[in-house]
Amino acid sequence: MRVIVIGGSAAGLSAALVLARAGHEVIVVERADLTPAADVEAAAGGALRATAPHIVAPHVVLATFREVLRERLPDVYAGLLAAGVVEAPLVTQMPPSLTDRATLVGDDRLPLLVTRRSTVDWVLGRAAATEPGVDVRYGVQVSGLLADPGDPPRVRGVRTDRGALTGDLVVDTTGRRSPTDRWLTAIGARPPRRTRADCGVAYYSRQFRLRPGPLPGHPTTRVVAGLDEFTIGLWGGDNATMQVALAPLAADRRFRAARDPRAFTAVLRTVALYASWLDVMDPITDVAVMGGLHNTLRRLVVDGRPIATGLHAVGDAVCTTNPTFGRGMSMMMRGVADLADTLAAHPDDLHAQALAMDRAVADHVAPWYADQAATDAGRLAALRHTVLGAPPPPPPPAIAGRITFGQLRSAAQVDPVAFRGMWRVMGMLGRPSDVYDDPALVARVREVLAAGPPAPVPQPTRSELETALSA
Ligand SMILES: Cc1cc2nc3c(=O)[nH]c(=O)nc-3n(C[C@H](O)[C@H](O)[C@H](O)COP(=O)(O)OP(=O)(O)OC[C@H]3O[C@@H](n4cnc5c(N)ncnc54)[C@H](O)[C@@H]3O)c2cc1C
């Protein structure tokens, strides 16, 4: 089949590689000029673009991405490691309070890939550039869909600022700001089913390079802590880089000062763990700011009927979730695999393809969207109470036989089995309910928490925080 992929970022390039290797002819159309730079550092230096500001934000790549990549694109996985991406075994993520560090069955599925996002895109871009069957056209903007009218319309290609392109299938990988709904309306399609849940945070982030010498922890450390007034995070990166972020409420105007590197650094220094890392690394970028972060889910089958045929979507064009949980790339890679499997199973039946892709979203995406929406609702209510004086949140409903992510995360600070459960949920292995409803794990987490909650992360008082923000 001739497949036109709209968008040449992580989802578009991954889909192009997997589909080309399944025998399809793929054209990728990307509006930005993302021609791969000479090396990873040049790629990082040129990564900031207004249309995709998340590319310079901290990223970590979790279990599902790693697992599917190794299975479907093993050379890209090897290329990531060759480019300086580090595979971090689970033991490197264990907090000091977790004293039982022995390896358990299943740990081999849970390593993280520690990297800057620009490095992932650079490796994918180079692989796509040399892949027979993939034609990447940078600097070409899609402005609409070409379709045969009908209910549903049959998509046959795209309009671009360089003319029309026709194909057997179109794959939408236009990301979190996807313009595709407008294009669907223009061809007479019913609107997709959109669900949205507040994630409510803004990201202030910066990249650093480690100096040679002793470090306060493992260079592949990823520590994200939900403090009373903001979330703070540190992520290892490729090639001795570290990535740091503050994620306050988007409505918390005090944090606008954190655009200034002095205030950003001063806030980090209010938390001992992060202060100790600042002493061993130097900034290599400015502070990047990103707001407008939401949990969103978009379904192309509504009331059991496809809204269009000949059109599929993968990546953020399907679902976005709270970035502090780092699941976007895993959802994207799972979606790429689902797309390839769907086309293999139903090569000549567009209707069956649409239904199969929607079933894959129902199985592999929607449960994680719902889980994130529930976790964020609790966290946001607590932040809004503390920061904005909103009414206190009600206690989370106790559901018999089930634990929440918050309970799991608390128990994971001290219990090795809860720790694995948390990383299975983080890495999207199976479904959330496989962990939250597992009777043995539920009993164990309750027992751990009944023995006393783990010590909270020491954090700044309000006055210390506000002094730092005025630095
Ligand atoms: C702050 C932040 C931090 C994150 N951290 C993590 C993390 O730690 N781990 C993780 O797994 N995920 C993380 N994510 C999520 C991850 O970045 C996304 O899931 C991922 O970028 C999705 O890739 P994509 O290719 O679907 O979309 P995008 O990367 O947004 O790419 C969409 C592409 O489509 C192109 N495009 C759009 N419109 C057109 C058009 N009309 N014509 C041609 N081209 C077009 C754009 O130029 C762009 O290149 C984070 C997200 C954010 C916002």
The ligand as an SDF file (V2000), in Angstrom:
LIG
                    3D

 53 58  0  0  0  0  0  0  0  0999 V2000
    6.5960   18.7040   28.5720 C   0  0  0  0  0  0  0  0  0  0  0  0
    6.4850   17.2980   28.0340 C   0  0  0  0  0  0  0  0  0  0  0  0
    7.3000   16.3020   28.5320 C   0  0  0  0  0  0  0  0  0  0  0  0
    7.1480   14.9890   28.0770 C   0  0  0  0  0  0  0  0  0  0  0  0
    7.9100   14.0050   28.6420 N   0  0  0  0  0  0  0  0  0  0  0  0
    7.7620   12.7320   28.2050 C   0  0  0  0  0  0  0  0  0  0  0  0
    8.5590   11.6900   28.7490 C   0  0  0  0  0  0  0  0  0  0  0  0
    9.3580   11.8820   29.6710 O   0  0  0  0  0  0  0  0  0  0  0  0
    8.3880   10.4370   28.2410 N   0  0  0  0  0  0  0  0  0  0  0  0
    7.4800   10.1560   27.2720 C   0  0  0  0  0  0  0  0  0  0  0  0
    7.3520    8.9990   26.8800 O   0  0  0  0  0  0  0  0  0  0  0  0
    6.7240   11.1270   26.7280 N   0  0  0  0  0  0  0  0  0  0  0  0
    6.8420   12.3970   27.1700 C   0  0  0  0  0  0  0  0  0  0  0  0
    6.0850   13.3820   26.6260 N   0  0  0  0  0  0  0  0  0  0  0  0
    5.1410   13.0290   25.5470 C   0  0  0  0  0  0  0  0  0  0  0  0
    5.8670   12.9340   24.2080 C   0  0  0  0  0  0  0  0  0  0  0  0
    6.6020   14.1010   23.9850 O   0  0  0  0  0  0  0  0  0  0  0  0
    4.8300   12.7430   23.1130 C   0  0  0  0  0  0  0  0  0  0  0  0
    4.0530   11.6270   23.4090 O   0  0  0  0  0  0  0  0  0  0  0  0
    5.4760   12.5870   21.7330 C   0  0  0  0  0  0  0  0  0  0  0  0
    6.0960   13.7770   21.3590 O   0  0  0  0  0  0  0  0  0  0  0  0
    4.4320   12.2250   20.6850 C   0  0  0  0  0  0  0  0  0  0  0  0
    5.0390   12.2700   19.4220 O   0  0  0  0  0  0  0  0  0  0  0  0
    4.1840   12.5820   18.1210 P   0  0  0  0  0  0  0  0  0  0  0  0
    5.0910   12.2910   16.9720 O   0  0  0  0  0  0  0  0  0  0  0  0
    2.8800   11.9280   18.2380 O   0  0  0  0  0  0  0  0  0  0  0  0
    3.8730   14.1500   18.2000 O   0  0  0  0  0  0  0  0  0  0  0  0
    4.8410   15.4000   18.0330 P   0  0  0  0  0  0  0  0  0  0  0  0
    6.1660   15.1190   18.6040 O   0  0  0  0  0  0  0  0  0  0  0  0
    4.0920   16.5740   18.5720 O   0  0  0  0  0  0  0  0  0  0  0  0
    4.9900   15.5840   16.4640 O   0  0  0  0  0  0  0  0  0  0  0  0
    3.9560   16.0260   15.6400 C   0  0  0  0  0  0  0  0  0  0  0  0
    4.6110   16.4530   14.3180 C   0  0  0  0  0  0  0  0  0  0  0  0
    3.6090   16.7360   13.3550 O   0  0  0  0  0  0  0  0  0  0  0  0
    4.0190   17.8540   12.6000 C   0  0  0  0  0  0  0  0  0  0  0  0
    2.8450   18.5020   12.0140 N   0  0  0  0  0  0  0  0  0  0  0  0
    1.7920   19.0330   12.6770 C   0  0  0  0  0  0  0  0  0  0  0  0
    0.9110   19.5560   11.8030 N   0  0  0  0  0  0  0  0  0  0  0  0
    1.4100   19.3400   10.5520 C   0  0  0  0  0  0  0  0  0  0  0  0
    0.9570   19.6660    9.2490 C   0  0  0  0  0  0  0  0  0  0  0  0
   -0.1880   20.3240    9.0470 N   0  0  0  0  0  0  0  0  0  0  0  0
    1.7180   19.3000    8.1970 N   0  0  0  0  0  0  0  0  0  0  0  0
    2.8920   18.6450    8.3880 C   0  0  0  0  0  0  0  0  0  0  0  0
    3.3740   18.3280    9.6110 N   0  0  0  0  0  0  0  0  0  0  0  0
    2.6380   18.6660   10.6840 C   0  0  0  0  0  0  0  0  0  0  0  0
    4.7010   18.7520   13.6470 C   0  0  0  0  0  0  0  0  0  0  0  0
    5.5540   19.6960   13.0470 O   0  0  0  0  0  0  0  0  0  0  0  0
    5.4460   17.7230   14.4930 C   0  0  0  0  0  0  0  0  0  0  0  0
    6.7560   17.5070   14.0320 O   0  0  0  0  0  0  0  0  0  0  0  0
    6.1990   14.6830   27.0780 C   0  0  0  0  0  0  0  0  0  0  0  0
    5.3900   15.7040   26.5580 C   0  0  0  0  0  0  0  0  0  0  0  0
    5.5090   16.9850   27.0470 C   0  0  0  0  0  0  0  0  0  0  0  0
    4.5900   18.0390   26.5230 C   0  0  0  0  0  0  0  0  0  0  0  0
  1  2  1  0
  2  3  1  0
  2 52  2  0
  3  4  2  0
  4  5  1  0
  4 50  1  0
  5  6  2  0
  6  7  1  0
  6 13  1  0
  7  8  2  0
  7  9  1  0
  9 10  1  0
 10 11  2  0
 10 12  1  0
 12 13  2  0
 13 14  1  0
 14 15  1  0
 14 50  1  0
 15 16  1  0
 16 17  1  0
 16 18  1  0
 18 19  1  0
 18 20  1  0
 20 21  1  0
 20 22  1  0
 22 23  1  0
 23 24  1  0
 24 25  2  0
 24 26  1  0
 24 27  1  0
 27 28  1  0
 28 29  2  0
 28 30  1  0
 28 31  1  0
 31 32  1  0
 32 33  1  0
 33 34  1  0
 33 48  1  0
 34 35  1  0
 35 36  1  0
 35 46  1  0
 36 37  1  0
 36 45  1  0
 37 38  2  0
 38 39  1  0
 39 40  1  0
 39 45  2  0
 40 41  1  0
 40 42  2  0
 42 43  1  0
 43 44  2  0
 44 45  1  0
 46 47  1  0
 46 48  1  0
 48 49  1  0
 50 51  2  0
 51 52  1  0
 52 53  1  0
M  END
$$$$
